[in-house]
Amino acid sequence: MNLLSDYQIKIHNFLKKLNDKKVIFIPNNLQSLTIELPPKNNQADISCNAALILSKFNKKEPIVLAEILKEKFIENFKEFGKIDIAKPGFININFTPKFWKKYLSKILIFNKKYGSNKNIKKKYNIEFVSANPTGPLHVGHCRGAILGDVISNLLKFNGHYVLKEYYVNDYGQQINTFVFSVYYRILELVNNKKFPNDKNLYPGEYIVDIAKKIIKEKKIKNFTNLEKILKKLSKESLKISIGIIKNNLKDLGIKHDKFVYESDLVSKGLVNKTVNKLKKNKYVYTGKLKPPKGDINEEWKIREQLLFRSTKFGDDVDRALQKEDNTWTYFASDIAYHDHKLKRNFDFLINILGSDHAGYIKRITAVVNALSKNKINLTCKVSQLVKLYKDGLPFKMSKREGNYITVEDLIKEVGKDSTRFMMLNRSNDVELDFDFQKVTEKSKDNPVFYVQYAYARINSIFRNLKLNINKKMKLEKEQFLLNEYEINILKKIAEWPRCVEVSSNKLEPHRIPFFLYDLAVLFHSYWSLGKDNKNYRFISESGKSNIIRLSLLQAMAIVIKNGMSILGVTTPKSM
């Protein structure tokens, strides 16, 4: 039930009929045909560019062809009311009141599914967060986590299968450093040994908490011989740390479907197997890499090493697969991981990356193209930095966990709803200013409050009328009369499926909070009119209201509810 897409199909099919009847000529491909919303200063409901794109094929001026099509549209589409032609040849169409009444009825029937678009069901893998399991999630992870989760919700809302995945980098030197940090904290607690003054160790208080938990659980009883207990200590430390991360995600309203561990890929020899697969296709060779341009590094050694031909697939340089000690690079493990994804037969792969990994896109995209023989595309979305402000100044919260601000601190300060909504209030590819004052005040300047308040106000109307907001309204016998404010609201509601469609296709969920805020503005403005003019009140002085108006309010509540559900934000019935 997508007004614009539906009429793009209907008008396209009608143009084909006109072609068959020799009224006009159309080419085989009409992809450039669009049905769009007209400019805001135009009162039409939809606008069609058919005359513009067909004028050269029919050897007529667009304005002349538009007049011909106008007459044919009026004859064929009974739901079309007034039709105007605008230069240089746009056909601007208004629907009849009967059409809008029918459309409103359909919204109430679709209810929770209103806004979803008919699609061929596809299988998506979305990997997001994938932070090193060496500490809690910080604010930088938070934005990417919410972005990945809401993209997943969008795709599911449109009927696709989505698997939300977390790749755990639990292999390599950073894990050894983490485990050593835990060990020295244990010695500090058990034997009063001073924590080493080593800048490479993790200083965060969370390391102390992990150490305390390991001591309390008594799964390891003797800490005198690190070599003897290293394997078990590593296992227990990572288990606790990943548990902290999962709790951080839970507080954000996020639950992954699958966790894939780098250590498993390595231990099962999948890195070797994947590299050998690439070798067979001659995508791996032994060669030398020059130092990066502009990088003055005296320690750089030009040496023969194993390289992946990423330049064959659009990358700037070929990439190293082995370190100087012949152990695998992080990139090599990542290749094996993406091969693991491909073997599970997804139609689409999506990676959500932090801003510090933007340079990684070309090489990992090259890998997927090589492994899939260019049959599967990898889409990478970069989550840019978040800057925290309070009273116009950079805001620093508790740094208990180390040298960064944690997700836990953020949620304690402003709550899950505000965090999720505001992290999506700008496009993911631009930096986000997160203003604590704005997200905690109850005003129009706080978008999440303003949208939630609109939903609560609608619910209050139904409570005062002692009606269930989900009660189905029968509009068949009702005279469809709407004032200009109500028509504008209904038109905005009709845009919702297109908003979902574009957000889903472009993987741009920030469009959702923008749309909901605009709808909330329309509602609150209309609400305010009733203070001065009783004709605009939702409930009359006799305590009644008309069915048409109640139905419009229901439709608005449905859109807000569905939109906030996609965002993972609650819709309280009262505030």
Steps between C-alpha positions, in 0.01 A plus 500: 500500500740761366307785339784625279630157395149366440413787267832478324403144404139593415595795281778301335254225407248756377763662276566155350128472415510841332800381302313186388211720385744722307401804706862560601831327447709375792845334493554151642678640806312751712721498811517878500124524566448637851204573723613741765371746754466846347681802651356621832357814340296276269169372638492186283522152657737340247700615198577302183788566254358281216461787253857619559665164431272407208494831311804429280367153405165651401645812337281728711576774748474367859223745585294386197548129576412566865158638395433188292597272790291709740181426308582129480578487875162659583321244281681201650567582867172574678692572823671798335333831571660826394799471264724797421786534255811684618789615282695352339257204495436352846156342552385588853218283630255534791306201631128510575366500861361150432850378422642644821224343709579160346873555553446590864296183550782291353753654739288386796471150352875469434577639847839359613592416139422845363815636343652164412569450131446191287837351415651173387627360828880518523752370751722760671801468729569816699821510700521785747683616811770228492702691759808333647393302811751683714260739670148647514338673205566873473295776336676447165372140492154615607414687181610213275313248716173692469553559128544126438205406719259746336608403147419142605158611628431686175581200284294267722207744484514466121482121526865402458695243701775666704776343708667743741859395556788597730856408403712453813869585449621267775835416344828688489723720711221724633341196666831404663535855631147490635555168682831620645320814627241283676774278644694792652180637652436160657850502649436852628181385674628164626866566578511882527741512206512843336347519152786545249565847365464380143319726250415198286280348771130589535451735800120514514311427820302237310819286502483506881136388485591207272784404733268509803245281323763240404622488859144467632402221259801292619532317168870579523640449848872562462642801315871448564575340164366710211617259232308214661170690531531726193260307277227477766554859616465618140177303459346633822612861440355506150178336615446774760602779262267379223226471763553870583472587130180296464352682802599836347320400181198374696475839672486654150221257403730298272537123478715332236393172342850359463851551638791382285842468669826573322678241718268230363583595141871477575485178704293325231751596232246709307751777438736254330216351294373838384847626406559177304171554318618846395836355398330257262334797329837679487378777731787441744870538420839562661613857449631820656307804625631855487448726804168688496519836322584783737579257784849557642564182695862408560396154624328410170674209333452417134484121505346214313167402648168338414267752333137508386434656157243747628592748223337258253169583674531876534729545803788750498775250593532126553469389864727298727374166634789406730708684757878484516478206742278316245188525717182611327407867484166621628402544137565131426267396782241743366524336159423162656210654691340642186546167323314350797219749434485420130473127566173567685334619179390853581371719219651814651781573744502823701783614728462791743843654559632767733654816358849365573434207263385702199830427325432130535201500263685461169705199608215306663268578206773368270516180704126434474509562125791258463348227715151527348623550143323839500162336567445642849543865589615622839353831617692689767341777706731723702386635834667834558611648831271616780578820691331548837389846615330646805416870542681565175829351623668162440364263762714248686324237705651250739805330354490207738567257219817664374563787260161499325131551571298180519159403368399420858576859608308641205186296565507587871514867406225522234333155467472248217227678302681832473828326421355294215291780348769768514777273368290471183406865479773567244633300209757241608769645272521836682616574852226522763476760777318338791360778720406373849295806581290464186425129545388538860272803468126472435465726199472516124881514485517145633385286205451173688286669767298686236416181308422299815284786628298500177424130547409553866266787412318289240455228760364753750225594253381139477521461879279806550250353254530163675590336169764243415751665266525171308124477439429474128305797368241450226516790257273370223194706593687805620518820300868563439563859598848609605631850563831613351701400807353150501565461125865598552531244779343226284730584211798476733379162627474384137870579454600249768535190276726693260713615796540137610574389143776757444645450849519126441635512143766759582571359850438848643292461818553866601208581266263334749550739798487797260165381365354429845603842626334674202181301564512593869536869410184480285308331780607737780427804281151365435454424870586860585231634265233345719593727789364803317247346264257235623443383141851360502467309825525123488227465762190721474341678796243220516783249551477342155716492191439400139620169362701655217708704742551205734610287205753761398638501854518119493693510173745749646548283809563195276776682309667630817478157663640321194775757450610500864493119501745499207721740697472282811347788698198468730167676448355576846122539517530783750770751592 
